Amino acid sequence: MKEIRTQDAVGQVLCHDVTQIIRGAVKGPRFRKGHIIREEDVPVLLSLGKDHVFVWENDDTVLHEDEAAEILRQLCQNEYMTASAPKEGKIELTATVDGVFQVDASRFDAVNALDDITIATLPQNMPVKAGQKLAGMRVIPLVIKKDKMAQVRQAAGDTPLLRLRPYRRNIKTGVVTTGTEVFQGRIADTFTPVLAEKLRAFGLSITEHRLSDDNVEHTRRQIDELLALGMDMVLCTGGMSVDPDDRTPAAIKAAGADIITYGAPTLPGAMFLLGYVSRGDKEIPIMGLPGCVMYAGRTIFDLILPRVLTGEKLTRQEIRHFGIGGLCMNCEVCHYPVCGFHH
C-alpha cells in the first residue's frame, strides 16, 4: 500500500473504503475498497477531504484492515453467533438465540491491550435476545503488520473469547410460599404472582406451587416433595430475614442443599440465598427470595435468574462480584443495563 496525491490516482486501485458523512442524511462508504479510481472521481474525493489516497502495492508483510478484522472475528465468534461482512474495516457479531452473553475477561483484556486492536462488547453476563448485537471489532490503521496479528492470536489462545449461553427450555419450576399468615389465609399471597410474571418473560411458568407455615420441618417437606416431582428449580419465598421466626434458610439447608451464599452484596436483595441439591447427575438450584423481590423492580433475583436458566452453576465468588454496581439496581438516573433490562 502506498500514499499518492488524489490527482495522480486515476487508474489506481483504492485499498480502503472512503466514507461520506452528510449530517442527517448519509453516513457510509462513497467508494469501496477495490474501486478503480476514474477521472470523474477525483473532484468527489477532494470534496470529501481526501487530498491523498492509499492505493495497492505488493507487500507481503501487512494485512488490510478487512483481513485483520476477519482474524479478530475468528478469535471471538462462538456458537449461537452470526457475523456481518466486513464494512469499513469492522465486523459485528449478532446473537442467534436468547441467552446470557459472557466474555473471557482476562484473555479479552490481553488482546485489547495490544496497540491498534479494538474489540467492544456488551457488558459481562448480560441477558440478550436473538438478533441483538453482541460485539464489534476492527483494527485502527488501514493496514497492520502480520506479526502484530500473530501477537493477537497468541494472546487470544485456542478457544473463542466470547460465549453465549442459551436458555434451557421446559424448565420445571416449583415454588414454596412460606409464612403462617399466608398458610392460614390471614393475608393473600402476593409474592407468587410476581414470580410467575418474571418467569413468563423467559417463556416459563410455575409448574408446582406449595404453601407452608413457618415450621422448618413443614417447609422442608414441601421442598422435598417438589424435588421428588422432578423440579429443575425451586424458589422459596418469605422468611428470609434475620428475625427469629424467619426459618426458610434452615428449611432449605435441612432439605440437603449445599448453600453457596446466604447474603449477597446487592441492594435490594441482601438477604438472598442460593443453594444446590444433587439428584443423580443434576444440580438443582434452590433459591430463598427476600421480600424485596415482591415489590422492587429489579433485585438480585433478576441478576441470578437468567444465568440459572442457562444451566450455569454459580459460585460464591461470582456472586461477590455483584457488589460493584450492586447499589445501582433501581437507579433512575441512567440507563446502564445492570442486568440487561432497561429502566
C-alpha positions as CSV (number, residue, x, y, z in Angstrom):
1,M,0.0,0.0,0.0
2,K,1.3,3.5,-0.8
3,E,0.0,7.0,-0.4
4,I,-0.3,9.2,-3.5
5,R,-1.9,12.5,-4.5
6,T,-5.5,12.1,-5.4
7,Q,-4.9,14.0,-8.7
8,D,-2.3,11.3,-9.6
9,A,-4.5,8.3,-8.6
10,V,-6.5,7.8,-11.8
11,G,-6.3,4.2,-12.8
12,Q,-5.1,3.1,-9.4
13,V,-6.9,0.5,-7.2
14,L,-8.3,2.0,-3.9
15,C,-7.2,-0.1,-0.9
16,H,-9.7,1.3,1.6
17,D,-13.3,2.5,1.8
18,V,-13.8,6.2,1.7
19,T,-16.7,7.3,3.9
20,Q,-19.1,10.2,3.1
21,I,-21.0,11.8,6.0
22,I,-23.8,14.3,5.4
23,R,-25.4,15.2,8.7
24,G,-28.9,13.8,9.0
25,A,-28.8,12.1,5.5
26,V,-25.8,9.9,4.8
27,K,-23.1,8.0,6.6
28,G,-21.4,5.3,4.7
29,P,-18.8,4.4,2.1
30,R,-18.8,6.6,-1.0
31,F,-16.1,4.5,-2.6
32,R,-15.4,0.9,-1.7
33,K,-12.0,-0.9,-1.4
34,G,-11.0,-2.2,-4.8
35,H,-12.6,0.6,-6.7
36,I,-10.5,1.7,-9.7
37,I,-10.3,5.5,-9.5
38,R,-11.6,7.4,-12.5
39,E,-11.1,10.9,-13.6
40,E,-14.6,12.0,-12.5
41,D,-13.9,10.5,-9.0
42,V,-11.1,13.0,-8.3
43,P,-13.3,16.1,-7.5
44,V,-15.6,13.9,-5.4
45,L,-12.6,12.6,-3.4
46,L,-11.3,16.1,-2.9
47,S,-14.7,17.3,-1.7
48,L,-14.5,14.5,0.9
49,G,-11.2,15.9,2.2
50,K,-9.1,13.2,0.5
51,D,-6.1,15.2,-0.9
52,H,-4.3,11.9,-0.8
53,V,-5.5,8.3,-1.1
54,F,-3.9,4.9,-0.4
55,V,-3.6,2.5,-3.4
56,W,-2.4,-1.1,-3.5
57,E,1.1,-2.2,-4.0
58,N,2.5,-5.6,-3.2
59,D,3.7,-6.0,0.3
60,D,3.7,-9.5,2.0
61,T,4.3,-8.1,5.5
62,V,1.0,-6.4,6.1
63,L,-2.8,-7.2,6.1
64,H,-5.6,-5.0,5.0
65,E,-8.0,-3.8,7.8
66,D,-10.7,-6.2,6.5
67,E,-8.4,-9.2,6.6
68,A,-7.3,-8.2,10.2
69,A,-11.0,-7.8,11.2
70,E,-11.6,-11.3,10.0
71,I,-8.9,-12.7,12.2
72,L,-10.5,-10.9,15.2
73,R,-13.8,-12.4,14.2
74,Q,-12.3,-15.9,14.2
75,L,-10.9,-15.3,17.7
76,C,-14.2,-14.0,19.1
77,Q,-17.0,-15.9,17.4
78,N,-18.6,-18.8,19.2
79,E,-21.7,-20.9,18.9
80,Y,-25.0,-19.1,18.6
81,M,-23.4,-16.0,16.9
82,T,-23.5,-14.8,13.3
83,A,-21.0,-12.4,11.7
84,S,-21.5,-9.5,9.4
85,A,-19.5,-8.9,6.3
86,P,-16.6,-6.5,6.8
87,K,-17.7,-2.9,6.3
88,E,-15.2,-0.1,6.5
89,G,-12.9,-2.4,8.3
90,K,-15.4,-3.5,11.0
91,I,-17.1,-6.8,11.7
92,E,-20.0,-7.2,14.1
93,L,-21.4,-10.3,15.9
94,T,-25.1,-10.9,16.5
95,A,-26.9,-13.4,18.7
96,T,-28.9,-16.1,17.0
97,V,-30.7,-17.3,20.3
98,D,-31.8,-15.8,23.6
99,G,-29.4,-16.3,26.4
100,V,-26.6,-14.8,28.6
101,F,-23.6,-13.2,27.0
102,Q,-20.2,-13.8,28.5
103,V,-16.6,-12.7,27.9
104,D,-13.4,-14.4,28.9
105,A,-12.2,-11.2,30.6
106,S,-8.5,-12.0,31.2
107,R,-7.8,-13.1,27.6
108,F,-10.1,-10.4,26.2
109,D,-8.2,-7.7,28.1
110,A,-4.8,-9.2,26.9
111,V,-6.0,-8.8,23.3
112,N,-7.4,-5.3,23.7
113,A,-4.2,-4.2,25.4
114,L,-2.3,-4.6,22.2
115,D,-1.8,-1.4,20.2
116,D,-4.2,-0.9,17.2
117,I,-6.6,-3.6,18.3
118,T,-10.2,-2.7,19.2
119,I,-13.0,-5.1,20.3
120,A,-16.1,-3.8,22.0
121,T,-18.8,-6.0,23.5
122,L,-22.0,-5.8,25.6
123,P,-21.5,-6.0,29.4
124,Q,-20.4,-9.2,31.1
125,N,-23.3,-11.7,31.8
126,M,-25.9,-9.6,30.1
127,P,-29.1,-11.3,29.0
128,V,-29.7,-10.9,25.3
129,K,-32.3,-11.6,22.7
130,A,-31.8,-13.2,19.3
131,G,-30.9,-10.6,16.8
132,Q,-29.1,-8.4,19.3
133,K,-25.6,-7.0,18.6
134,L,-23.0,-8.6,20.8
135,A,-19.7,-7.2,19.7
136,G,-17.9,-5.2,17.1
137,M,-14.2,-5.4,16.2
138,R,-11.6,-3.7,14.0
139,V,-8.0,-2.6,13.8
140,I,-7.2,1.1,13.9
141,P,-4.9,1.5,10.8
142,L,-5.8,0.7,7.2
143,V,-3.1,-1.9,7.2
144,I,-1.4,-3.8,10.0
145,K,1.7,-5.8,10.2
146,K,1.2,-9.6,10.1
147,D,3.5,-10.1,13.0
148,K,1.2,-7.9,15.1
149,M,-1.8,-10.1,14.3
150,A,0.4,-13.1,15.2
151,Q,0.7,-11.5,18.7
152,V,-3.1,-11.1,18.8
153,R,-3.6,-14.8,18.1
154,Q,-1.1,-15.8,20.8
155,A,-2.8,-13.5,23.4
156,A,-6.2,-14.9,22.5
157,G,-5.4,-18.6,22.9
158,D,-7.1,-21.5,21.3
159,T,-10.8,-21.0,22.3
160,P,-13.2,-18.2,21.5
161,L,-13.1,-15.1,23.6
162,L,-16.9,-14.8,23.7
163,R,-19.7,-17.1,24.7
164,L,-23.4,-17.1,24.5
165,R,-25.2,-19.5,26.9
166,P,-28.7,-20.3,25.5
167,Y,-31.6,-20.6,27.9
168,R,-32.7,-24.1,28.6
169,R,-36.3,-24.8,27.7
170,N,-39.1,-26.6,29.5
171,I,-37.6,-26.0,33.0
172,K,-39.9,-27.3,35.7
173,T,-40.2,-24.7,38.5
174,G,-41.5,-25.3,41.9
175,V,-42.5,-22.6,44.4
176,V,-42.8,-22.9,48.1
177,T,-44.6,-19.9,49.7
178,T,-43.8,-19.8,53.4
179,G,-45.4,-17.8,56.2
180,T,-48.0,-18.8,58.7
181,E,-50.1,-15.7,57.9
182,V,-50.3,-16.8,54.2
183,F,-50.7,-20.5,55.0
184,Q,-53.7,-19.8,57.3
185,G,-55.3,-17.4,54.8
186,R,-54.9,-14.3,57.0
187,I,-53.3,-12.4,54.1
188,A,-53.2,-13.0,50.3
189,D,-50.1,-14.5,48.6
190,T,-48.9,-11.5,46.6
191,F,-45.4,-12.9,46.0
192,T,-46.2,-15.9,43.7
193,P,-47.8,-13.7,41.0
194,V,-44.6,-11.7,40.8
195,L,-42.5,-14.8,40.3
196,A,-45.0,-16.0,37.6
197,E,-44.5,-12.7,35.7
198,K,-40.7,-12.9,35.9
199,L,-40.7,-16.5,34.7
200,R,-43.1,-15.6,31.9
201,A,-40.5,-13.2,30.5
202,F,-38.4,-16.3,29.7
203,G,-41.3,-18.3,28.3
204,L,-41.7,-20.3,31.6
205,S,-44.4,-20.9,34.2
206,I,-44.7,-22.2,37.7
207,T,-45.1,-26.0,37.5
208,E,-45.9,-26.8,41.1
209,H,-46.9,-24.5,44.0
210,R,-46.9,-25.3,47.7
211,L,-47.8,-23.4,50.9
212,S,-46.1,-23.8,54.2
213,D,-46.2,-22.3,57.7
214,D,-43.1,-21.1,59.4
215,N,-42.2,-24.5,60.8
216,V,-38.8,-25.7,59.5
217,E,-39.8,-29.3,59.1
218,H,-43.0,-28.5,57.3
219,T,-41.2,-26.3,54.8
220,R,-38.5,-28.9,54.3
221,R,-41.2,-31.5,53.4
222,Q,-42.6,-29.2,50.8
223,I,-39.2,-28.7,49.2
224,D,-38.6,-32.5,49.3
225,E,-41.9,-33.1,47.6
226,L,-41.1,-30.7,44.8
227,L,-37.7,-32.3,44.3
228,A,-39.3,-35.8,44.2
229,L,-41.7,-34.5,41.5
230,G,-38.6,-33.7,39.3
231,M,-38.4,-29.9,39.6
232,D,-35.4,-28.3,37.8
233,M,-35.5,-25.3,40.1
234,V,-37.2,-24.5,43.5
235,L,-38.0,-21.0,44.6
236,C,-38.9,-20.3,48.3
237,T,-40.5,-17.0,49.3
238,G,-40.8,-15.4,52.7
239,G,-39.0,-16.0,56.0
240,M,-35.6,-14.8,54.7
241,S,-34.7,-12.1,57.1
242,V,-32.8,-12.5,60.4
243,D,-35.8,-12.3,62.6
244,P,-36.1,-15.3,65.0
245,D,-39.3,-16.6,63.3
246,D,-37.8,-16.4,59.7
247,R,-36.8,-20.0,59.2
248,T,-36.7,-20.6,55.4
249,P,-32.9,-20.7,55.2
250,A,-32.9,-23.5,57.8
251,A,-35.5,-25.5,55.9
252,I,-33.5,-25.2,52.6
253,K,-30.4,-26.4,54.4
254,A,-32.4,-29.3,56.0
255,A,-33.5,-30.3,52.5
256,G,-29.9,-31.2,51.7
257,A,-28.9,-28.0,49.8
258,D,-25.3,-27.1,49.6
259,I,-25.6,-23.4,50.4
260,I,-23.5,-21.3,48.0
261,T,-24.4,-18.0,49.7
262,Y,-26.8,-16.6,52.3
263,G,-26.5,-12.9,51.7
264,A,-25.5,-11.0,48.5
265,P,-23.8,-7.6,48.0
266,T,-26.8,-6.0,46.3
267,L,-29.4,-3.6,47.4
268,P,-32.2,-4.5,47.2
269,G,-31.6,-8.2,47.7
270,A,-29.0,-8.6,50.5
271,M,-30.9,-11.5,52.2
272,F,-30.9,-13.7,49.1
273,L,-29.9,-17.4,49.4
274,L,-28.7,-19.7,46.7
275,G,-28.0,-23.4,47.2
276,Y,-27.9,-26.6,45.1
277,V,-29.3,-30.1,45.8
278,S,-27.7,-33.0,44.0
279,R,-30.1,-35.5,42.4
280,G,-28.2,-38.1,40.3
281,D,-26.3,-36.1,37.7
282,K,-28.3,-33.0,38.2
283,E,-27.5,-29.9,40.4
284,I,-30.9,-28.4,41.2
285,P,-30.8,-24.7,42.3
286,I,-32.8,-23.7,45.3
287,M,-33.3,-20.0,46.0
288,G,-34.5,-18.3,49.1
289,L,-36.0,-15.0,47.9
290,P,-36.3,-12.0,50.2
291,G,-39.4,-9.8,50.3
292,C,-37.8,-7.1,48.1
293,V,-38.3,-9.4,45.0
294,M,-42.0,-8.9,45.5
295,Y,-42.0,-5.1,45.5
296,A,-38.8,-3.8,43.9
297,G,-38.5,-3.5,40.1
298,R,-35.1,-5.2,40.0
299,T,-33.2,-7.2,42.6
300,I,-30.5,-9.8,42.9
301,F,-33.1,-12.3,41.6
302,D,-33.0,-10.6,38.2
303,L,-29.3,-11.0,38.0
304,I,-29.3,-14.6,39.1
305,L,-32.3,-16.0,37.2
306,P,-31.0,-15.6,33.6
307,R,-27.8,-17.4,34.5
308,V,-29.5,-20.2,36.3
309,L,-31.8,-20.7,33.3
310,T,-28.8,-21.4,31.1
311,G,-27.7,-24.3,33.4
312,E,-24.7,-22.4,34.7
313,K,-23.8,-23.2,38.3
314,L,-22.8,-20.1,40.1
315,T,-20.1,-19.8,42.7
316,R,-19.9,-17.7,45.9
317,Q,-17.0,-15.7,44.3
318,E,-19.1,-14.8,41.3
319,I,-21.9,-13.6,43.5
320,R,-19.5,-11.4,45.4
321,H,-18.6,-9.7,42.1
322,F,-22.1,-8.3,42.0
323,G,-21.1,-5.8,44.7
324,I,-19.6,-3.5,42.1
325,G,-22.8,-2.0,40.7
326,G,-25.0,-3.7,43.3
327,L,-26.2,-0.4,44.6
328,C,-27.5,0.6,41.1
329,M,-30.3,-1.8,40.9
330,N,-33.1,0.7,40.7
331,C,-31.3,3.8,39.7
332,E,-33.5,6.2,37.7
333,V,-30.6,8.5,36.6
334,C,-29.0,6.5,33.7
335,H,-29.8,3.5,31.6
336,Y,-26.8,1.3,32.3
337,P,-28.0,-2.3,31.7
338,V,-27.1,-3.7,35.1
339,C,-29.0,-7.0,34.4
340,G,-29.8,-6.5,30.7
341,F,-33.3,-5.0,31.3
342,H,-33.5,-1.2,30.8
343,H,-35.5,1.1,33.0
